[in-house]
Amino acid sequence: MEQEIKVRENKLRRMAERQGLRLCKSKRRDPMARDFGKYHIVDDRNVVIFGIGHDQFEATLDQVEDFLTEPRK
């Protein structure tokens, strides 16, 4: 299970890089923390453009994938 998540995470990191973006993961190690295992996406100016919330990291891998695959204007 852990390996599957890592593979998917790396795939989404590459997808983000191709779009000039960077996928960041919360560094929290406490599974009870609200942002444990959550992500956000930053642009080339280091501005968070997706997945930001009260706890800084709020997006799941499913949400990240949806964001990266939706057509841009």
Number of C-alpha atoms within 10 A of each C-alpha: 5 6 8 9 11 11 11 13 19 13 13 19 19 14 17 21 14 10 11 11 21 20 21 16 19 15 12 13 10 10 9 8 10 14 22 17 18 21 23 23 23 18 16 11 7 10 10 18 11 19 21 16 11 8 13 15 23 21 21 16 17 9 14 22 18 11 16 17 11 8 7 6 3
